[in-house]
Amino acid sequence: MKIAKIITEVKYIELKTPFKTALRETSHVEFVRVHVELENGLVGIGEAPATKAITGEGIEDILNSINSVKRDFINFDIIGSSAKAALDMAYVSLQAKKEKQTFIEYFNTTDLSPLKTDVTISLNSMDVMLEDAKKAYAENMSILKVKLGKDITHAIHVIKTISKELPYVEIIVDANQAWSLNDSLRFIDAMKGVNIELIEQPVVASDLESLKKITEYSHIPILADESVFTLEDAKKVIESKSADMINIKLMKCGGVTKAVEILEYARKNDVICMLGSMLEGPYSINIALHLAMAYRDVVKYIDLDSPLLYKEPSSELDFEFKGCEIIYNQHLQY
């Protein structure tokens, strides 16, 4: 069955509060939605958010990339990873529809029990971050991904305070490449006796040497995020023991197909993964959650909290979010 058309549109979803990290700040989710339609009328939908600070792609870059491959897919392998992800997502959706399968059937998922995601606490002043953490916990969000910046004294103070004030929460520390090697070691030393799940990407993505030194030194597991875009990156980080775990994101690796390759590698090599996201729309969150369900044996951490940050609930989700718990709606059909 031939593709009849590919249509793109730009979508926006307002956030409850501004999302702040060491790399960027935004008050809304901005993403490209792509519709791939077959001759028989079946439509697959994919999405890609603008995350220029991470993938190097803004909205115009994604639109231009998708438009460049509408007629000739020879160019497919040189477009950006987010544009690839949106198209790949749409094609996977179409393949499932052609086979008259739900994503549960398509991914051979057998365990439909609820998942749990973290929720992001944006980088801010100490008082605001503590207030946001307490509010999240009061709303049954017990896994907090705390965004930290270059000020290592502030970082130490924030984590110690949140840990003391909310002793029952699980804390994930995300530095978003903001620290030096020395600052990373200083932070780790300061965390003796503090309960932390992991530290994500403390140093710049290209500095695997420092990342390896931090991993060897740390009593807290280290997770590589921006250092891992492709399967080759994942192999390099794991085989060199530069990090204990990796973060897989559809927008980094180029879509569902490539994410599955990395997940299969992780499964074969007993590598613990986080399945993460940028600030994304509901269709990309849906398919990422289906992957998390299908690969729950290797996906120990889920960072798919965008719907929890939307100002208004989305009717396009296949899952219901109750605090950190995510429940699949088994009555939905594709």
C-alpha positions in Angstrom: 0.0 0.0 0.0 1.5 3.3 -1.1 1.7 6.5 0.9 -0.8 9.1 -0.4 0.2 12.1 1.7 2.4 13.4 4.5 1.0 16.4 6.3 2.7 18.4 9.1 1.3 20.8 11.6 2.7 22.7 14.6 1.0 22.1 18.0 1.3 23.8 21.4 0.4 22.7 24.8 0.6 25.1 27.7 2.3 24.0 30.9 1.1 24.5 34.4 4.3 26.2 35.4 7.6 27.1 33.5 9.9 24.1 32.9 13.5 25.1 33.8 16.7 23.1 33.5 20.4 24.0 33.2 19.9 24.0 29.4 16.6 25.8 28.8 13.4 27.4 30.1 9.9 27.2 28.5 6.3 27.7 29.4 4.8 25.4 26.8 5.3 22.2 24.8 5.9 23.0 21.1 6.0 20.1 18.7 5.5 19.1 15.1 2.8 16.5 14.5 3.1 14.5 11.2 0.2 12.6 9.6 1.2 9.9 7.1 -1.8 8.7 5.1 -2.0 5.6 2.9 -4.0 5.2 -0.3 -6.7 3.3 1.6 -7.2 6.1 4.1 -5.3 4.7 7.1 -3.4 7.4 8.9 -0.4 7.1 11.2 0.6 10.0 13.5 4.0 10.9 14.9 5.3 13.8 16.9 8.6 15.6 17.5 9.2 18.4 20.0 11.6 21.3 19.4 14.6 20.7 21.7 17.4 22.7 20.0 19.5 22.6 23.1 19.7 18.8 23.0 19.0 17.5 19.5 20.0 20.7 17.6 16.5 20.9 16.0 14.0 23.7 16.3 10.5 23.7 14.8 11.6 24.9 11.4 14.4 22.4 11.3 12.0 19.5 11.9 9.5 20.8 9.4 12.1 21.3 6.7 13.6 17.9 7.3 10.2 16.2 7.0 9.3 18.2 3.9 12.7 17.2 2.3 11.8 13.5 2.4 8.2 13.6 1.3 9.0 12.7 -2.3 12.4 11.0 -2.0 13.3 8.8 1.0 16.9 8.5 -0.2 17.5 11.5 2.0 16.0 9.9 5.1 19.3 9.1 6.8 20.6 12.7 6.9 17.6 14.4 8.5 17.6 15.2 12.2 16.8 12.6 14.9 13.6 14.3 16.0 12.2 14.5 12.4 13.2 10.8 12.0 11.4 10.0 15.2 8.1 11.6 14.1 8.1 9.8 10.8 9.2 6.5 12.3 6.5 6.8 14.9 3.8 7.4 12.2 5.1 4.4 10.2 5.0 2.1 13.2 1.5 3.2 13.9 0.5 2.5 10.3 2.1 -1.0 10.4 0.1 -1.8 13.5 -3.1 -0.5 11.9 -2.5 -2.5 8.7 -2.2 -5.7 10.8 -5.3 -4.6 12.8 -3.3 -4.7 16.0 -3.2 -2.5 19.1 0.2 -1.4 20.2 -0.1 -4.0 23.0 -0.4 -6.7 20.3 2.2 -5.1 18.0 4.9 -5.1 20.8 3.8 -8.5 22.2 3.2 -7.0 25.6 1.9 -9.4 28.2 2.2 -7.4 31.5 -0.4 -4.6 31.5 0.1 -3.6 35.2 0.5 0.1 35.9 3.8 1.9 35.4 5.3 4.7 37.4 6.9 7.8 36.0 9.0 10.5 37.8 7.8 14.1 37.7 10.2 17.0 37.0 11.0 19.6 39.6 12.3 22.5 37.6 15.5 24.4 38.4 14.7 27.4 40.6 15.5 29.0 43.9 15.7 26.7 46.9 12.4 27.8 48.4 10.5 27.4 45.1 11.9 24.0 44.4 11.1 22.7 47.9 7.5 24.1 47.5 7.2 22.4 44.1 8.5 19.2 45.5 6.0 19.3 48.5 3.1 20.1 46.1 4.1 17.1 43.8 4.3 14.7 46.8 0.9 15.9 48.1 -0.5 15.0 44.6 0.8 11.4 44.9 3.9 12.1 42.8 6.6 10.2 44.9 9.4 10.0 42.3 11.0 13.4 41.8 13.4 14.2 39.0 15.2 17.3 40.3 16.8 19.6 37.8 20.0 21.2 39.0 22.4 23.9 37.6 26.0 25.0 37.6 25.9 26.3 41.2 27.0 23.2 43.0 26.5 24.7 46.5 22.8 25.3 45.5 22.6 21.8 44.1 23.8 20.2 47.4 21.5 22.4 49.5 18.4 21.6 47.3 18.9 17.8 47.4 19.7 17.7 51.1 16.7 19.8 52.0 14.2 17.9 49.8 15.5 14.6 51.1 15.2 15.8 54.7 11.7 17.4 54.3 10.3 14.5 52.1 12.1 11.4 53.4 9.8 9.0 51.5 10.3 10.3 48.0 12.6 8.8 45.4 15.0 11.4 44.2 16.6 11.4 40.7 19.2 14.1 40.2 19.6 15.6 36.7 22.4 18.0 36.1 21.9 18.3 32.4 25.7 18.5 31.7 26.1 21.5 34.0 28.9 20.3 36.3 32.7 19.9 36.0 34.5 16.7 37.1 35.5 18.3 40.4 32.0 19.7 41.1 30.5 16.2 40.4 32.9 14.6 42.9 32.1 17.3 45.5 28.4 16.7 45.1 28.8 12.9 45.4 30.9 13.4 48.6 28.2 15.6 50.0 25.5 13.0 49.4 26.9 10.4 51.9 23.8 9.3 53.9 21.4 11.0 51.5 19.0 8.6 49.6 19.4 9.2 45.9 18.4 6.8 43.1 20.8 8.1 40.5 22.7 11.1 39.0 21.9 11.8 35.4 24.5 13.3 33.0 26.6 15.4 35.4 29.2 16.5 32.7 29.1 17.5 29.1 28.0 14.7 26.7 31.3 14.5 24.9 33.5 14.1 28.0 33.3 10.4 28.5 36.6 10.4 30.3 35.3 12.5 33.1 32.0 10.6 33.1 33.9 7.3 33.6 35.9 8.8 36.5 32.7 9.9 38.1 31.1 6.5 37.7 34.1 4.7 39.1 34.2 7.1 42.1 30.5 7.3 42.9 28.5 5.3 45.4 25.4 6.6 43.5 24.6 5.0 40.1 25.4 7.3 37.1 23.1 7.5 34.1 24.2 8.8 30.7 21.6 10.8 28.8 22.9 13.3 26.3 26.0 11.1 25.8 23.7 8.4 24.3 21.8 9.1 21.0 22.4 6.0 19.0 23.0 2.3 19.5 26.7 2.9 18.8 26.7 5.5 21.6 25.1 3.1 24.0 27.6 0.4 23.2 30.5 2.8 23.7 29.3 4.1 27.0 28.4 0.7 28.4 31.4 -1.2 27.1 33.8 1.5 28.3 32.0 1.5 31.7 31.6 5.3 31.4 28.2 5.0 33.1 26.1 2.5 35.0 22.9 3.1 33.0 21.6 4.8 29.9 18.6 7.0 29.1 16.8 6.2 25.8 14.7 8.9 24.2 12.8 8.5 20.9 13.9 12.1 19.9 17.5 11.3 20.4 17.8 7.9 18.7 15.5 8.7 15.8 12.3 6.8 16.7 10.7 3.6 17.8 12.6 1.3 15.5 16.0 2.6 16.8 14.8 2.7 20.4 13.9 -1.0 20.1 17.4 -1.8 18.8 18.9 -0.1 21.9 16.4 -1.8 24.2 17.2 -5.2 22.7 21.0 -4.5 23.2 20.2 -3.5 26.8 18.1 -6.7 27.4 20.9 -9.0 26.1 23.6 -7.2 28.1 21.7 -6.7 31.4 21.8 -3.0 31.1 19.4 -0.9 33.2 17.6 1.8 31.3 15.6 4.9 31.8 13.0 5.5 29.0 12.8 9.3 28.9 11.4 12.1 26.9 11.7 15.8 26.1 8.6 18.0 26.7 6.5 16.0 24.2 3.0 15.7 22.9 0.5 12.9 23.7 1.1 10.7 20.7 4.9 10.4 21.3 4.3 9.9 25.0 1.7 7.1 24.2 4.2 5.1 22.1 7.0 5.6 24.6 4.8 4.2 27.3 4.0 1.2 25.2 7.7 0.6 24.8 8.1 0.9 28.6 5.5 -1.7 29.1 6.9 -4.1 26.5 10.5 -3.7 27.9 9.8 -3.4 31.6 12.5 -6.0 32.4 15.2 -3.5 31.4 13.3 -0.1 31.8 13.7 0.5 35.5 13.1 4.2 35.4 10.5 6.1 33.4 10.7 9.8 32.7 7.5 10.4 30.7 5.9 13.1 32.8 4.9 15.6 30.1 1.2 15.0 30.6 1.5 15.8 34.3 3.0 19.2 33.3 0.3 20.1 30.8 -1.9 23.0 31.9 -5.0 21.1 30.7 -5.4 17.3 30.5 -5.1 15.7 27.1 -7.9 13.6 25.5 -5.3 12.0 23.1 -3.6 9.8 25.7 -4.0 6.0 25.8 -3.1 6.0 29.5 -4.5 7.6 32.6 -2.1 9.4 34.9 -2.9 9.2 38.7 0.0 11.0 40.3 3.1 9.0 39.3 1.1 5.9 38.5 0.2 5.3 34.8 -2.7 3.0 33.9 -3.3 1.7 30.4 -6.9 2.0 29.1 -7.5 -1.5 27.8 -10.7 -0.4 26.1 -8.9 1.8 23.6 -8.6 0.4 20.0 -6.4 1.8 17.2 
